[in-house]
Amino acid sequence: MANQSASAYPILCASFNQDNSCFAIGTKNGFKIFDSTTGRLCYERGIGAYAIVEMLFTSSLLAIVGAGEQPILSPRRLCLYNTTTGNPLRELNFITSILAIRVNKQRLIVVLQEKTYVYDIISLGILDTIETVPNPKGLCAFSPSLDGCFLALPASTIKGSVLVYDVIGLRTHCEIDAHRSILSAIVLSSNGMYLATASEQGTIIRVHLVSEATKAYSFRRGTYPSTIFSLSFGSSLQLPDLLGVTSSSGSLHVFCLESAITQRSRRGTGFLGSIIPNSVNDALDPSNHHVLHNAFLAGVKSCTVIRKVDKISEATTSQESVACRATICIVTYNGYFLEYSLSINHKNEPSWTLNREFNLLTVVAADTPTKS
């Protein structure tokens, strides 16, 4: 994988669907949809350059936005597209470029530089317009669960504040002061309970409890600044067990939230626990942090998800056996898919395995990707 400048990336966009079972990429020649579990190419359409491709779970509905290289693929035009028929269903046009799209079974979110629109996805009736601070990167996070359906957007251009909006209730839920520097990445857990944030410094990752608008945990990614490309919570009905992070250093980081809870409760009864804030302890405690260096090429933009987390009861296993196993997928914008397994034993010792790696641009429908 040769190093490339950002303008030379063959992939223009990459996104996973709401349950991480599939992912889509947009290129200068069209878009493709893959099965995350098998790597199988499920659908492709060669109809020009696309900058946004968003899926609605595993349905045939896509929300797509062109990259502007052809008049019909204007970045101001949102097309709802049916992969079964190969035809557009509806179109929405805006006066400025669309920077991000998010969908679930009730809402369609359209992010522009200074406005965000909330639509009913069935009728496409507009429900609300959110005036935002300038957001040229289209930074946003969305929780697809209808029980905790929140949208997170930058709330400041001088510090890392986050506006959290209730998309079902159509009202502002809270504002969270997350970092002193402006935001570079945000993600909500699938149930909407937790928000993870990173600033442009990229040294500290913070996790916030949305219901109380409070900081729950802080984790140190590293000492030197790095651009955070992607954040991903592991799926969970309550507190996600793991938080995955990729950055411009080419490293893959995984933070154990459940371990932080256990260690915090133990520290609370000791002398240090009584005088050092919990958030400081969390950030300085390396036992919650597992890192794989050179997971992908440094400097290349990436999108990652924790696709699967399996936990094994300590009561039935030895300390040397696996306590937790996570499957982590990475799509790099220079055209590669990588799948890693992280196994953590009951001594909190990690073991990394590269399960699969293949070129997204050369796969055809009959191919079965294998490790290269």
N, C-alpha and C positions, 0 to 999 in steps of 0.2 A: 504494500500500500504506500504509494509515493505521496510525499507531502505536497499540498496544493494550497493556493491562496483561496480566500473565501469566495471570490468571484468565479473561481474555476471549479467549484464543487459541482459534480454532475447531478446531485440530489438537491432540489430546491426546498423541499419540505418533507418531514417525516412525523407521523403521529400514530399512536396506538388507539384502539377503540376503548370503550368504557370499562370492559372487563379484561383487557389486555390479551384477548384471544386472537386478535388480528392486528395488523398494522398496514399503513398505506404510505407510499412515497410518491412525490411528484417530481418529475424531471422536465427537461426542455422538450421532451418528445411525448409526454403524456403522463399517466399515472398507473401504479400497480398496487394490488392488494395481496397480502400474504397471510397465511396461517402462522401464528406465532409458535404453535406447538410443533408443527411438522416442517415449517419453512416452505410449504407448498405455495406456488403462485396460484392464487384463486381467481384473479381477474386483472386484466390490463386493457388500457385504452390509449391508443396513440393518436391523440388529437391536439397536440400542441403543448405549450409550457404551462404548468400549474404550480402555483405558489402555496395553495391551501387545499388539502384533501382531508375532510373529517367524516368519520363513519358514525352511524347510529347502531351501536352494538354490532350484531352480525346480520342486520337487515340489509335490504337492497338499496337503502337510501344513503346517498352521499351528499355532503355540502362541499362544493368545489369553487375555487376562485382562480382565475388565470393569472399568469405572470406578466401580461401586458405586451408580449412579443407579437401578438396579432390583435387587430381591432376587436374580433369576436371574443378574445380572451382578456378583456379589460380587467384590471385589478379592482375596479369599482363595481363589478357585477358578480353577485352571488347566484350560483345555479344549484338548485336541488335536483339531483340526478339519480335515475333509476338504473341500477346495474343489470337488472333482469331484462328490461326492454332496450337499454342503451339510449334512452331518450331523456331529455330534460323534463322535469315536472313543473317547476315554477322558477321564476327569476326575480331577484330584488336588485335594484340599482341604487348606488349611493354617490354623493358628490365628491367624496375623497376615497382613497384606496382603503380596502378592507385589510386589516392587519392580523386578525385572528377570528376564528369561528369556533363555537362550542355548542354541542347539542345534547339533549337527553329526550326522554319520551314525551315531555311536555313543553320544553323550552328550546328556542334557538337564540343564541347569543352572537351578536355581530360587534366586533371591536374595531373602532376607527381611532385615529390619533387623539381626538379630544372628545369623542362621544362613544358610548356603548349602548346598543339597542337590544331590548328584550322583546322577543316575539313568541306568540303561541305557535308551536310547530305544526299544529294541525290546520288551523285557519290562516296562518301567517299574518294574523292581525298583530299590530304593534301594541305592546302592553306598557312599556316604559322606555324613557330615554334618560341615560345616566350621563351627566356632564362630568368629565374627568380632567385631571391634569394632563398635559401633553404626554403621550405614551407612544413614542415613535416605533418602539419594538413590538407593540401589541401585546405586552406582557399581561397575562391573566391566568387564573386558575379556576376550575369549575368542578364541583362535586355532583356526579350524575344522580345520586340517590334522591328520590322525591321527598324523603323524610328529613333530610338535612341538605337541601339543595342551595348551596351558596356559590357566589361568584366573588373572586378576589381580584382587585385591581390596584395599581399604584395610586397612592393618595398624596404624593409629594414629589417634587422635582429636586429637592435639596437633601432629603433624608429618606430612609427606608420605611415609610409608613404604608400600611395596607388598608384599603377600604374593603370591607366585607359586606356584601349585599345579599339579602334573602330573595332569591329568584322566584320562589313560589308566592311568598307574601308581598313581593314587590315593594320592599322597603330596605333602607340601610340598616344593617344589623349592628355593626360596630366599626371602629377604626383602631388598628393595632400599630403601635410604634415598635417596629421590629429591629431596625438597625440605624446606626448613625449615618451610614452611606446609603446612596440610592440602591434600589433593588435590581438584582440581575436575574433572579429565578424565584418562582413561587409555585407551590402545589398544595392542593387540598386532598385529604384522605377521601376515599370513595364515599364514606358515610357523612362527610362534611364536619366531622368532629374536630379534626386537627389540621393546622396550616403549617407548612414548613417554608422557610424563607432563607434566601442568601442575598448578600449585598454585592456590590461591585468589587469589594475587597476579596470576598470568597474564602476567608479564613475561618469564619464561624457560621455554622448552620443552626438556625433556631427553629424550635417547634412550639406552636402556640395552641392553646385550648380555645376554640372558636366561641363556644357558648359563654365563656367568661372574659374573653378578649385579653387573656393573660399569657405570659411566656411560661411554658411548661418545662422545656429543656433547651440547653445549649450544647453544641458539640463542636469541637475544633477539627476542621478538615486538615489544616496544615498551618505552617508558620508564614509562608510566603504567599502573596496575593496570587489568585488564579481565577479565571472566569468560569463561573458555574454554568454549565450548559443545560443540565437536566436534574430534576429531583423526582423521586418516586417513592411513595409509601407502599409497603406490602399490604395486601388485602386483609381486612379484619373487620369483625362486627363491632369491636370496641377500639382500644388503642392498637394501631398497627405494630407488629413486632419489629419491623425493620424499616429503615429509610435508606434508599440508594441515591448516590450522587455521582455524576460525571463532571469533569472539568477540563479546561484547556491543557492541563498537565498530562493528560492521557491516562489518568488513574481512575479506577472505580473504587468508590468508598461505600461501605455499608455500616450504618450505625444501629446499634441494638437498643431500642427504646425500652423494651421490657427489662433488660439488664439494668438500665439506668434507674428504673423505678425501684427494683430490689435493692440496689446499692444505696440509693438515696434514703430509703427507709432504715437501712442499717446505720448509715452515718448520722442520722438524726439524733441517735441516742448517745453519740460520743462527743468528746470535747471539741474536735474540729467541726463536727456537724453543727454545733451550737454557735460558732463564730464565723464560719465561712458560708456565704450564700450558696444554696443548692445549685443554682445555675452556673456558678463558677466551678464548683466541684464537677458537674457534668462535663463542662468544656475541657477540663484538665485531665479527666479520667480516660486513659487510652484503652481500657478494657472494653469499653462500649464501641470501639472503632476498629473495623477490619478493612484493610486496603489492599488492592491489587494494582501494583505499579505496571505501567506499560500495557494496560488492558487494550488500548487502541492507540493509534498514532497521535502524539501530542499536537495540539493546535487545531485538530480537526473537530468541527462541531458534531455533537452527538445527541441522541435521544435515547433514554433508557427507561425501562420499567422492571419492577420486581414482579415477575409473572406468577410465581407460585412460591408458597412457603409451607413446608411440612415440619411439624414439631413432634418430637418423640418423648414420651413420658420418661422422666428420670427414674421412676420407680421400677421400670422394667429393663433398665439399661445400666451399663457400667460407665465410669467417668470417661473412659477412652472412646466410647461409642458416640454416634452422632446425636446431638440434642436438637439441632435445627438444620434444615437444609433449604436453601433458597435457590430458585432458578431466576437468573437475571438476563434480560435481553438488551442489547445495544444496537442501534442503527446509527452508523456513521455517515456523514454527508459526503464522504468520498466514495460511498457506494457499497458498504459492507454491512452484513448482519453477523453479530457474534452472540453466542449464548454461553454463559458461564454458570457453573454450580458452585455455591459456597456452602460448605459443610462446617458446622461449629459443634465441637464435642462438649461434654459436660465440664471440661476444664477450661472452656472458652478459647480453645485453640482452633484457628481457622484452617481450612484446606480448600484451595481453588482448583477447579477443573474447567478447561475449555471444551464444551460439548460439541459446538458446531460453529463454523465460520464459512460464509460463502458470499459471492459477489451478487448483489441484488440486480445489477444492470445486465448480467448475462444469463440469468435464470429464465428458462422458458417453461411453459405450462407442464410439459412432460418430465421436467427435471425433478429429481429428489435430492435436495442439497445435502452434502456431506461435509464433514470436517476437512479443511484444507490446511 
